[in-house]
């Protein structure tokens, strides 16, 4: 990834060497002097740097050695959308059935042909910053092949819960960096909101650990539900 301009930690010891030393599976990566920044001084510049970096991830030509990576997001979406009834997680949320029905209507036109490298957990907590500069995308536990819009939408959904208003800046920078317009964004935003269903309240602890201490579990739940409601309004407006 470093060769493709993606800011990530370098691998110091490969898995076979590190595992032999520590007696358990693992790798050793380089130390980077940074931390997540969830209270940026310039939110639009912050969003622009993130958009450019994730675009570089999506632009990577996937080598043969990584073409066996899972396609979890696409497979999960297909499983949800081809079910006869909404999966249980949808049914346990007040807007879940309506969300699932809207996603089902969008699904026939959703492009799932891409097999690009995606992060799958791209949110501000998985980034490192130093003096306003993004120095790394981290937490590559679940990389996959799939649609880049999955990462884009997941990020936009997440920042909406914590009150950031930088979607336009992020999308403009992402389109410019990737050279491609966004597509199927409404579907993938809906997909992103379904991932933590039925209850995203446990995310409050993670936000608190990273500096956003004013958001309780109930605040996260309300923000999540209101974001779903806004997506449904957009869907019905465009129907």
N, C-alpha and C positions, 0 to 999 in steps of 0.2 A: 504493500500500500504506500509506503514511503516513496517508492520509485514513481508512483502516480500522483504525488503531491498531496496525499491524504495524511493529515497530522495524526499519527498514532505512536504509541510507545514502540521502541525497537525491541526485538527479541534478543536477549543476552544469552540464554541457554535454551536450546531446543528441548522438546518434551522427553526424548530418550535420555539425554544427559541429565536433565533436571530430575527426572523420575528416579534415576539410579542414585543420585546424590541424596534425595529426600526420602526415598523409600515409598513414594506414592506418586500418582500421576500429577504432572504440573509442568509449568514452564517458568522461566525468569525473564521479566521484562525490565526495561530501563526505568529509572526514576525520573519523573518530570516534576519540576517545581511549579505546581499549579493546583487549582481547586475549582470545583464547579462555581459558576457565577449565575445565581438566580435573581440578583438585584443589580443588573447592569446600569452603568451611568448613561450609556447611549443605547437604548433598546433596539433602535433600527440598525445601527452598525453591528450590534450583537447578533441580530437575526440574519443580517447579510453574510457575516462570516460563517455562521452555521449553515446557511443555504448553499454557499459556495463549497464548503467542505463535503457536505453529503452528496452534492452533485458530482464531486470528484470520485467518491466511492462508487456511485452508479455508473460512472464512465469507464470503470476498470474493465479491461478485456479479461474475462474469466479464464484462467488457465485450465488445462485438462485436469490437473491435480485437484481442482476445486469444483469441477462440474458434478461431483457426487454430493455436494451440499444439499440439504433438504430444501424443499419448496413449501415450507410450512404455511406461510400466509395464504398462498394460492390454494393449497389443498384444504385449509380450514375454511376459506371462503366458499369453495366449491361444496364442501360437506354441508355447511350451513344452508346454502342456497338451494341445494337439491333435496333437502329434507322435506318430508310431507307436512311437518308441523314445526313451529319454532323450537329450537333447542331449549333445554330447561333454563339455561342462564338468561335467555331472553324473557321467558315467562315469569321469572322472579323479579323483573323490573317493571315499574308502572308503565313505561313507554316501550317495553321490549317487543311486544307483538306488533305494534304499529311500526317500529323501526325495522323489524324483520320483513314485514310486508312491503315496505318501501324499498328495502334492499333487493328483495325478490323482483320487484318491477324493474329496477335498474340493471340487474344482473345480466340479462341477455345481451346487452350492448357493452358490457365491461370487457376490456382487452386484458387477457391474462397470458399473453404470448411471451412476454419478456422473461428472461432468465438472467437478470443482472444481479450483481452482488448487492445485498441489502443488509442493513444493520439489524432490523426488527425490534430494537428497543431504543430508538433515537429520540431522546428527550434531554433537556438541559442538564439533568443530573449525571448524565454519562458523557460529560465534556470537562476538560480542564482548561483554565484560563490563567493568564498572568498579565497584569497591568492592561487589561482591556483587549488582549490578544488571545485568540483561540489557539491553544498549543497541542490539543489532542482530543480525538474521539476515543472513548474507552468502553470497556465492558463488552467485549466481542464474544460473549458466551454463546450466543444463538445466531450467528451469521447464517444467511440463507440466500437462495436464488429466488428472484421474483420480480414483482412490479415495483419500480422506484416510488410510485405514488403511495405505496404502503408506508414507507418511511416518512415521506412528506406529510401525509395526512396524520400519522401518529404524532408527529411533532406539533402540528397545528392544533390538534385536539388537546394535547397535554398543556400547551401554553395557554390555551383558552381557560382551562380550569383555574390557573393561577393568576389570571387577569391581564396577561400581556396582550397588547393590541398592535401586533407587528406582522400580521398575516400578509398584507400587501407588500411590505418590504421583503419578507422572506420569499414570497412567490416570484416577485420581480427579479431578485438576485438569483434564485434557483433556475428560472427560465433562461436568464442571460448566461449563467455558467454552464448549463447543460446544452444550450442551443435548441431546446425543445419546449413546446408549450405544455402546461399541465393538462392532464386528461383524467376522466373518471374520478375527479377529486371528491365529489359528493359521496359516491359509493365508498371510497376508501376512508373518508372521514367517519362515515357511519360504521364501517368495519372497526375503526380504531376505538370508537366509543363502546363497541360490543365486547372488546377484549377484556376489560375489567368488570364487566357485568357479572353478577347483579349488584355488587357493592364495591366501589373503588375507595371506600373510606380509609382503608389501611394505608393508602398512599400518603396520608397526612403526616405520618411519622417520617417518611422519606423527605418530604418537603421541609419539615421542621429541622431535620438534621442538616439540611443544605441552606438554611437561612430564612425560609419562609415559615415563620412560626405563628403567623396570625391565622392560618387556615386549619380549622379543626376537621375531624372526619366528616361531620355534618356539612361543613362548608364545601368540602370536596364533593360530597354526594349531590348537594344542590347545584353546584357548578356543572357537574357532569350531566345531570338531568336537564338543566337549562340549555346546555350545548346541544344535547340530543333534540330538544324541542326546537331549537333554531334550525337545525338541519332538516327536520321534518317540515317546518314552515317553508324552507327553501325548496324542498322537494315538491310540496303541493303547489307552490307558486309557479314552478317550472313545468308542472305536469300538463 
